[in-house]
Amino acid sequence: MGFLAKIIVVGGGNAALCAALAARENGADVVVLERAPKDEAGGNSRFTAGAIRVAYDGVDDLRRLMPDLTDEEVANTDFGTYSEDQFFDDMGRVTEYRCDPDLVELLVRRSRETLLWMRACGVRFAPIWGRQAFKVDGRFKFWGGLTVEASGGGPGLVDALTKACEDGGIEIRYGARALDLLRDQDGVCGVRVKQDGRTHDLAGDAVVLASGGFEANHEWRARYLGPGWDLAKVRGSRFNTGDGIRMALDIGAAPYGHWSGCHAVGWDRNAPEFGDLAVGDAFQKHSYPFGIMINAEGKRFVDEGADFRNYTYAKYGGVILSQPGQFAWQIFDAKVAHLLRDEYRIRQITKVTAPTLQELAGKLEGVDAATALETIVAYNASVATEIPFDPNVKDGRCTRGLEIAKSNWANTLDEGPFEAYAVTCGVTFTFGGLRISTDGNVLDTDLEPIRGLYAAGELVGGLFYSNYPGGTGLMSGAVFGRIAGTSAAGVEAARSAP
């Protein structure tokens, strides 16, 4: 091709582009290999809503990150704080304390500085007004440790990072699929690439793998996640089939993390097989804490109010997949309709409405209507209505006497019209991946560094187990992308030295 890439970045999403920018910032020539065509580029990052979990000690930290915040907005909002200690606690609690402490240390400690670096690169951020704050007594209050999103959501984030790469002289090759890693006596020295139907070898001094997990690979999902997972929908990119993981394992890289676990959410039952960029993240259905979910047998099967949705949504998709027929219905009444997120108002939705509960139960396709009505009546009778309802906090408004309790936000379903939404499982990304050192270097099965090979993003194992705190995926991609790119540039400099 006539161009010798010193640093080759495999992937085109948030982690890959952050790695490319960091490597270029540290003096390397960089080429990015994006498997997708240009109009589908950006990996899963383009499909996200753009929420990013970051530690901050108060509104002054947020104003450094979002200087467009006006005095009026600050006065009308309780941003609270989300300290590093809270971030550490959430990572430990949500992953059942299995997360790698060294990786989590980097993730948390570098979260704020990494977003400030991204802002300097041209990414803009904004408060998540519509999805993470409710207005109470005329003032917005943020909840669940998630306050910041990339302006323009996932597409805005990818476009901003892409522009920064282009402005920095980084070449991005679209439709370029990495097939294998090349090695010599010194380590990884390039990538075998297929582009425009032709295969060629691209030499480089270091390679950063940031090409996502294996969520779009039906066979691997069934193999590693278990029976039935091949039936799940894919929330994002159809190109995340595990290529980067496979290439690294083929040369002896160590697998790491929760290979039978993934981030999986409630997703519209009739959504397409893969993500649709025209709809983006709006097939998700995350307001379940304010209603109930029932399965084909007409029964509740999970505590919808166990915690803020930020800490349950990424595991409840798997719970829905395990139900008969791999679906459920989310049911709400008129009292909470105004609290439903914007994703409940899109045109592409599986929804029924009815003036009475009996009529609604009869409209729930695939559900035992009689049992469903009995379930709702029993639920209504169990709600502790004397406890005040407050959507901004874990309000303790619970049920009493049910086999499966609802711990918070329990409202009776008694005010029509009633609404129900059919959901299935949507896989976001897989948790199993490669083992890396704290400088982003991929380790082999003897836990020795593979010289010249780095990794970032979804294909890094060890961060998430069974569950996931919302917004941590983009944050970890950016943190470890920056680390990997910086480290790879150091390898390049060392190898190029006389």
C-alpha positions as CSV (number, residue, x, y, z in Angstrom):
1,M,0.0,0.0,0.0
2,G,3.1,2.2,0.1
3,F,2.6,3.4,3.8
4,L,4.4,1.9,6.7
5,A,2.3,2.3,9.8
6,K,4.3,2.6,13.0
7,I,1.3,2.1,15.2
8,I,-1.7,0.1,13.9
9,V,-5.0,0.4,15.7
10,V,-7.6,-2.3,15.0
11,G,-11.1,-1.0,15.5
12,G,-13.0,2.3,14.9
13,G,-14.9,3.1,18.1
14,N,-14.3,5.1,21.2
15,A,-11.4,3.0,22.6
16,A,-9.7,2.7,19.2
17,L,-9.9,6.4,18.3
18,C,-8.7,7.4,21.8
19,A,-5.7,5.0,21.4
20,A,-5.0,6.5,18.0
21,L,-5.1,10.0,19.3
22,A,-2.8,9.2,22.3
23,A,-0.3,7.4,20.1
24,R,-0.2,10.4,17.6
25,E,0.1,12.8,20.5
26,N,3.2,10.9,21.6
27,G,4.9,11.2,18.2
28,A,3.8,8.1,16.4
29,D,2.6,7.6,12.9
30,V,-0.8,5.9,13.2
31,V,-3.2,4.0,10.9
32,V,-6.6,2.9,12.0
33,L,-8.2,-0.3,10.5
34,E,-12.0,-0.1,10.7
35,R,-13.7,-3.2,9.5
36,A,-17.0,-1.5,8.9
37,P,-17.7,0.8,5.8
38,K,-17.6,4.5,6.6
39,D,-21.4,4.8,7.0
40,E,-21.4,2.1,9.7
41,A,-18.1,3.0,11.3
42,G,-17.6,3.5,15.1
43,G,-18.3,0.1,16.5
44,N,-20.8,-0.1,19.4
45,S,-19.8,3.4,20.4
46,R,-22.0,4.9,17.7
47,F,-25.0,3.0,19.0
48,T,-24.7,4.2,22.6
49,A,-26.7,7.0,24.1
50,G,-23.3,8.5,25.1
51,A,-23.5,8.3,28.9
52,I,-20.1,8.3,30.6
53,R,-19.5,7.5,34.3
54,V,-16.9,9.9,35.8
55,A,-15.8,10.7,39.4
56,Y,-16.3,14.4,40.4
57,D,-16.3,16.2,43.7
58,G,-18.9,18.9,42.9
59,V,-20.2,21.2,40.3
60,D,-16.9,23.0,39.8
61,D,-15.4,19.8,38.4
62,L,-18.4,19.5,36.1
63,R,-18.0,23.1,34.9
64,R,-14.4,22.4,33.9
65,L,-15.7,19.5,31.8
66,M,-18.8,21.4,30.6
67,P,-18.0,25.1,30.6
68,D,-21.2,25.8,28.7
69,L,-23.2,25.2,31.8
70,T,-25.0,28.5,32.7
71,D,-25.4,29.9,36.2
72,E,-29.2,29.4,35.9
73,E,-28.7,25.7,35.0
74,V,-26.4,25.3,38.0
75,A,-28.8,27.1,40.3
76,N,-31.8,24.9,39.2
77,T,-29.9,21.6,39.5
78,D,-28.6,19.4,42.3
79,F,-25.6,17.7,40.6
80,G,-24.5,16.3,43.9
81,T,-21.1,14.5,44.0
82,Y,-19.8,11.2,42.7
83,S,-16.5,10.6,44.5
84,E,-13.8,8.2,43.5
85,D,-14.7,6.2,46.6
86,Q,-18.3,5.9,45.4
87,F,-17.1,4.8,42.0
88,F,-14.9,2.1,43.6
89,D,-17.8,1.0,45.7
90,D,-20.1,0.7,42.8
91,M,-17.6,-1.3,40.7
92,G,-17.0,-3.7,43.6
93,R,-20.6,-4.1,44.6
94,V,-22.1,-4.5,41.1
95,T,-19.4,-7.0,40.0
96,E,-19.6,-9.0,43.2
97,Y,-16.1,-7.8,44.0
98,R,-14.6,-9.9,41.2
99,C,-13.3,-6.9,39.2
100,D,-9.5,-6.6,38.7
101,P,-8.4,-4.1,41.4
102,D,-5.4,-2.8,39.4
103,L,-7.6,-2.1,36.3
104,V,-10.3,-0.5,38.4
105,E,-7.8,1.7,40.1
106,L,-6.8,3.1,36.7
107,L,-10.4,3.4,35.5
108,V,-11.5,5.4,38.5
109,R,-8.4,7.5,39.2
110,R,-8.1,8.5,35.6
111,S,-11.7,9.0,34.7
112,R,-11.9,12.8,35.1
113,E,-8.5,13.6,33.6
114,T,-9.4,11.4,30.6
115,L,-12.6,13.3,29.9
116,L,-10.7,16.6,30.2
117,W,-8.2,15.2,27.7
118,M,-11.0,14.2,25.3
119,R,-12.5,17.6,25.6
120,A,-9.1,19.1,24.6
121,C,-9.3,16.8,21.6
122,G,-12.6,18.3,20.6
123,V,-15.3,16.1,22.3
124,R,-18.0,18.1,24.0
125,F,-20.0,16.9,27.0
126,A,-23.4,17.8,28.6
127,P,-25.5,16.8,31.6
128,I,-27.9,13.9,31.0
129,W,-30.9,16.0,31.8
130,G,-33.5,13.8,30.1
131,R,-32.4,10.4,31.4
132,Q,-30.7,10.8,34.7
133,A,-32.5,13.6,36.5
134,F,-36.1,14.1,37.6
135,K,-37.5,17.5,38.4
136,V,-38.8,17.7,42.0
137,D,-40.1,21.0,43.5
138,G,-38.8,22.9,40.5
139,R,-35.2,21.6,40.7
140,F,-33.5,18.8,38.8
141,K,-31.7,16.2,40.9
142,F,-29.3,13.7,39.4
143,W,-29.2,10.1,40.7
144,G,-27.3,6.9,40.2
145,G,-23.8,8.3,39.8
146,L,-24.3,9.1,36.2
147,T,-24.3,12.8,35.2
148,V,-22.3,13.3,32.0
149,E,-22.9,12.3,28.4
150,A,-21.1,13.0,25.1
151,S,-22.9,15.8,23.1
152,G,-24.8,14.2,20.3
153,G,-24.7,10.8,22.1
154,G,-22.7,7.9,20.6
155,P,-22.7,9.3,17.0
156,G,-21.6,12.7,18.3
157,L,-18.7,11.1,20.3
158,V,-17.5,9.0,17.3
159,D,-17.8,12.0,14.9
160,A,-15.8,14.3,17.3
161,L,-13.0,11.7,17.8
162,T,-12.9,10.9,14.1
163,K,-12.5,14.6,13.3
164,A,-9.7,14.9,15.8
165,C,-7.9,11.9,14.2
166,E,-8.3,13.3,10.7
167,D,-7.1,16.8,11.9
168,G,-4.1,15.1,13.5
169,G,-3.0,13.3,10.3
170,I,-4.2,9.9,11.4
171,E,-5.2,7.7,8.5
172,I,-8.5,5.7,8.9
173,R,-9.0,2.9,6.5
174,Y,-12.6,1.8,6.2
175,G,-13.7,-1.7,5.1
176,A,-10.3,-3.0,6.3
177,R,-10.7,-6.2,8.3
178,A,-7.8,-7.4,10.4
179,L,-7.4,-11.2,9.9
180,D,-4.2,-12.1,11.8
181,L,-1.3,-10.7,13.8
182,L,2.2,-10.8,12.3
183,R,5.1,-11.7,14.5
184,D,8.9,-11.8,14.3
185,Q,11.5,-12.5,17.0
186,D,10.8,-9.1,18.7
187,G,7.1,-9.6,19.0
188,V,4.0,-8.4,17.1
189,C,5.1,-6.5,14.0
190,G,2.0,-6.0,12.0
191,V,-1.4,-7.2,10.8
192,R,-2.7,-9.2,7.9
193,V,-5.6,-7.2,6.4
194,K,-8.4,-7.8,4.0
195,Q,-9.7,-4.8,2.1
196,D,-11.6,-4.5,-1.2
197,G,-11.4,-8.3,-1.6
198,R,-7.6,-8.4,-1.4
199,T,-5.3,-9.5,1.4
200,H,-2.1,-7.8,2.3
201,D,0.3,-7.5,5.2
202,L,0.7,-4.2,7.0
203,A,3.9,-3.7,9.0
204,G,4.1,-1.8,12.2
205,D,6.1,-1.5,15.4
206,A,3.1,-2.1,17.6
207,V,-0.6,-3.0,17.4
208,V,-3.5,-1.9,19.5
209,L,-6.5,-4.2,19.5
210,A,-9.7,-2.3,20.1
211,S,-12.2,-4.1,17.9
212,G,-14.9,-5.0,20.4
213,G,-16.2,-8.2,22.0
214,F,-17.9,-11.2,20.4
215,E,-21.5,-10.1,20.9
216,A,-22.3,-10.2,17.2
217,N,-21.0,-13.7,16.8
218,H,-24.0,-16.1,17.2
219,E,-21.8,-19.2,17.5
220,W,-19.5,-17.7,20.1
221,R,-22.4,-16.5,22.1
222,A,-23.9,-20.0,22.3
223,R,-20.5,-21.4,23.0
224,Y,-19.4,-19.1,25.8
225,L,-22.6,-17.4,27.2
226,G,-24.6,-20.6,27.0
227,P,-27.7,-22.2,25.4
228,G,-30.2,-19.7,24.2
229,W,-27.9,-16.8,23.8
230,D,-27.8,-17.2,20.1
231,L,-31.4,-16.1,20.2
232,A,-30.7,-12.7,21.7
233,K,-30.8,-9.5,19.7
234,V,-27.6,-7.4,19.2
235,R,-27.9,-3.8,20.3
236,G,-25.0,-2.5,18.3
237,S,-22.6,-3.2,15.5
238,R,-22.8,-6.4,13.3
239,F,-19.0,-6.3,13.0
240,N,-18.1,-7.1,16.6
241,T,-17.5,-10.8,16.1
242,G,-14.5,-11.3,18.2
243,D,-11.8,-10.9,15.6
244,G,-9.4,-9.1,17.9
245,I,-9.8,-11.6,20.6
246,R,-9.3,-14.5,18.3
247,M,-6.2,-13.1,16.7
248,A,-4.6,-12.5,20.1
249,L,-5.5,-16.0,21.4
250,D,-4.0,-17.5,18.3
251,I,-0.6,-16.2,19.3
252,G,-0.9,-17.2,22.9
253,A,-2.6,-14.3,24.6
254,A,-4.2,-15.1,28.0
255,P,-8.0,-15.1,28.1
256,Y,-9.4,-13.3,31.1
257,G,-12.6,-12.1,32.8
258,H,-16.2,-13.4,32.7
259,W,-16.4,-15.3,29.5
260,S,-19.9,-16.5,30.2
261,G,-21.1,-13.0,31.1
262,C,-22.2,-10.0,29.1
263,H,-24.0,-6.6,29.3
264,A,-27.5,-7.4,28.2
265,V,-30.6,-5.2,28.5
266,G,-34.4,-5.2,28.0
267,W,-34.7,-4.5,24.2
268,D,-37.8,-4.2,22.1
269,R,-39.1,-7.6,21.3
270,N,-39.4,-6.9,17.5
271,A,-36.2,-5.0,17.1
272,P,-34.0,-6.1,14.2
273,E,-31.2,-8.7,14.5
274,F,-28.5,-6.0,14.8
275,G,-28.6,-2.3,15.8
276,D,-30.2,0.2,13.6
277,L,-28.4,3.5,13.4
278,A,-31.5,5.4,12.4
279,V,-33.0,4.3,15.8
280,G,-29.8,4.2,17.8
281,D,-30.2,3.2,21.4
282,A,-34.0,3.8,21.5
283,F,-35.0,0.1,21.3
284,Q,-33.9,-0.1,25.0
285,K,-36.6,0.0,27.6
286,H,-35.2,1.1,30.9
287,S,-38.1,2.6,32.9
288,Y,-39.1,-0.8,34.4
289,P,-38.4,0.4,38.0
290,F,-41.7,2.4,37.8
291,G,-43.8,-0.6,36.7
292,I,-43.7,-4.4,36.8
293,M,-42.5,-7.0,34.4
294,I,-44.4,-10.2,33.7
295,N,-43.5,-13.3,31.6
296,A,-45.4,-15.6,29.3
297,E,-46.8,-17.4,32.4
298,G,-48.3,-14.1,33.6
299,K,-45.9,-14.0,36.6
300,R,-43.4,-11.5,37.9
301,F,-39.9,-12.9,37.8
302,V,-37.6,-10.1,39.1
303,D,-37.4,-7.3,41.6
304,E,-37.9,-4.3,39.3
305,G,-37.0,-1.9,42.1
306,A,-33.9,-3.6,43.4
307,D,-31.7,-0.6,42.7
308,F,-31.4,2.4,40.3
309,R,-31.7,1.1,36.8
310,N,-28.0,2.0,36.2
311,Y,-27.1,-0.9,38.4
312,T,-29.6,-3.5,37.2
313,Y,-30.4,-2.9,33.5
314,A,-27.2,-4.6,32.2
315,K,-28.1,-7.9,33.9
316,Y,-31.9,-7.9,33.5
317,G,-31.6,-8.6,29.7
318,G,-30.2,-12.0,30.6
319,V,-33.0,-12.6,33.1
320,I,-35.6,-11.8,30.4
321,L,-33.8,-14.2,28.0
322,S,-34.2,-17.0,30.5
323,Q,-38.0,-16.6,30.6
324,P,-40.4,-18.8,28.6
325,G,-40.2,-17.6,25.0
326,Q,-37.4,-15.2,25.8
327,F,-39.7,-12.2,26.3
328,A,-41.5,-10.2,28.9
329,W,-44.0,-7.3,29.1
330,Q,-43.4,-4.1,31.1
331,I,-46.6,-2.7,32.5
332,F,-47.3,0.9,33.6
333,D,-50.3,3.0,34.6
334,A,-51.1,6.6,34.0
335,K,-49.6,7.8,37.3
336,V,-46.0,7.2,36.0
337,A,-46.4,7.6,32.3
338,H,-44.7,11.0,32.5
339,L,-41.6,9.4,34.0
340,L,-41.1,7.0,31.1
341,R,-37.9,7.7,29.1
342,D,-38.1,9.0,25.5
343,E,-37.4,5.5,24.1
344,Y,-41.0,4.6,25.0
345,R,-42.3,7.2,22.5
346,I,-40.5,6.1,19.3
347,R,-42.5,4.8,16.3
348,Q,-40.7,1.4,16.2
349,I,-42.2,0.0,19.3
350,T,-44.2,-3.1,20.5
351,K,-46.9,-1.6,22.7
352,V,-50.5,-2.2,23.7
353,T,-52.8,0.1,25.7
354,A,-56.2,-0.4,27.4
355,P,-58.5,1.4,29.7
356,T,-58.8,-1.5,32.1
357,L,-56.4,-4.0,33.5
358,Q,-58.6,-6.9,32.4
359,E,-58.6,-5.7,28.8
360,L,-54.8,-5.0,28.9
361,A,-54.1,-8.5,30.1
362,G,-56.0,-9.9,27.2
363,K,-53.8,-7.9,24.8
364,L,-50.5,-9.2,26.0
365,E,-49.5,-11.4,23.2
366,G,-48.1,-14.8,24.3
367,V,-49.1,-14.3,28.0
368,D,-51.5,-16.3,30.2
369,A,-54.0,-13.5,30.6
370,A,-55.9,-14.9,33.6
371,T,-52.7,-15.4,35.6
372,A,-51.4,-12.0,34.5
373,L,-54.5,-10.3,36.0
374,E,-54.2,-12.3,39.2
375,T,-50.5,-11.2,39.4
376,I,-51.4,-7.6,39.0
377,V,-54.2,-7.7,41.6
378,A,-51.9,-9.4,44.1
379,Y,-49.2,-6.9,43.4
380,N,-51.6,-3.9,43.9
381,A,-52.7,-5.3,47.2
382,S,-49.1,-5.7,48.5
383,V,-47.9,-2.1,47.8
384,A,-46.9,-0.1,51.0
385,T,-48.7,3.0,49.9
386,E,-48.0,4.8,53.2
387,I,-44.4,5.2,52.1
388,P,-43.9,8.3,49.9
389,F,-42.9,7.7,46.3
390,D,-39.7,9.5,45.1
391,P,-38.1,8.6,41.8
392,N,-34.8,10.4,42.7
393,V,-33.8,8.2,45.6
394,K,-34.2,4.6,46.6
395,D,-37.4,5.4,48.3
396,G,-38.1,2.1,50.1
397,R,-41.7,2.1,48.8
398,C,-41.9,-1.7,48.6
399,T,-44.3,-4.6,48.4
400,R,-45.1,-6.9,51.3
401,G,-46.0,-10.6,51.3
402,L,-45.1,-11.4,47.7
403,E,-42.8,-14.3,46.7
404,I,-40.7,-11.8,44.6
405,A,-40.7,-8.4,46.3
406,K,-40.3,-5.0,44.8
407,S,-37.9,-3.1,47.0
408,N,-38.4,0.5,45.7
409,W,-40.7,2.7,43.6
410,A,-43.7,0.3,44.0
411,N,-46.8,2.0,42.7
412,T,-50.2,0.4,42.4
413,L,-51.4,-0.2,38.9
414,D,-54.8,1.3,39.2
415,E,-55.1,4.4,37.1
416,G,-55.9,4.0,33.4
417,P,-55.1,4.1,30.7
418,F,-52.6,1.3,31.1
419,E,-49.6,0.7,28.8
420,A,-47.5,-2.4,28.2
421,Y,-44.3,-2.8,26.2
422,A,-42.9,-6.2,24.9
423,V,-39.2,-6.7,25.5
424,T,-36.6,-9.4,24.9
425,C,-32.8,-9.5,25.5
426,G,-30.5,-7.1,23.7
427,V,-26.7,-7.9,24.0
428,T,-24.5,-4.9,24.3
429,F,-21.1,-6.4,24.8
430,T,-19.4,-9.5,26.2
431,F,-17.3,-9.4,29.4
432,G,-14.7,-12.0,28.6
433,G,-11.6,-10.9,26.7
434,L,-7.8,-10.5,26.9
435,R,-5.6,-10.0,30.0
436,I,-3.6,-6.8,30.0
437,S,-1.1,-5.2,32.2
438,T,-1.6,-1.7,33.7
439,D,0.1,-0.2,30.7
440,G,-2.3,-1.9,28.3
441,N,0.1,-4.6,27.2
442,V,-1.5,-7.9,26.3
443,L,-0.2,-10.7,28.4
444,D,0.4,-14.3,27.3
445,T,-0.7,-17.4,29.1
446,D,2.4,-17.3,31.2
447,L,1.4,-13.8,32.2
448,E,4.3,-12.3,30.3
449,P,3.9,-9.2,28.1
450,I,3.5,-9.9,24.4
451,R,5.8,-7.3,23.0
452,G,4.2,-4.9,20.6
453,L,0.6,-5.9,21.4
454,Y,-1.8,-3.7,23.3
455,A,-5.6,-3.8,23.9
456,A,-8.4,-1.5,25.0
457,G,-12.2,-1.4,25.1
458,E,-14.7,-4.2,25.1
459,L,-12.1,-6.9,24.5
460,V,-10.3,-6.3,27.7
461,G,-11.3,-8.9,30.3
462,G,-11.4,-8.5,34.1
463,L,-13.4,-5.3,34.6
464,F,-17.0,-6.6,34.6
465,Y,-18.6,-9.7,36.1
466,S,-22.3,-10.6,35.9
467,N,-23.2,-6.9,35.9
468,Y,-22.0,-3.4,35.0
469,P,-22.5,0.1,36.4
470,G,-24.1,2.2,33.6
471,G,-21.8,4.5,31.6
472,T,-18.6,2.6,32.5
473,G,-18.1,1.0,29.1
474,L,-17.3,4.3,27.3
475,M,-15.2,5.5,30.3
476,S,-13.1,2.3,30.3
477,G,-12.7,2.4,26.6
478,A,-11.4,6.0,26.8
479,V,-9.1,5.4,29.8
480,F,-7.5,2.2,28.5
481,G,-7.5,3.4,24.9
482,R,-5.4,6.4,26.0
483,I,-3.2,4.2,28.0
484,A,-2.7,1.6,25.2
485,G,-2.0,4.3,22.6
486,T,0.5,6.0,24.8
487,S,2.3,2.7,25.7
488,A,2.3,1.6,22.1
489,A,3.9,4.9,21.0
490,G,6.7,4.2,23.6
491,V,7.4,0.8,22.0
492,E,7.5,2.4,18.6
493,A,10.0,5.0,19.8
494,A,12.2,2.3,21.4
495,R,12.2,0.1,18.3
496,S,12.9,3.0,15.9
497,A,15.8,4.2,18.0
498,P,19.3,3.5,16.5
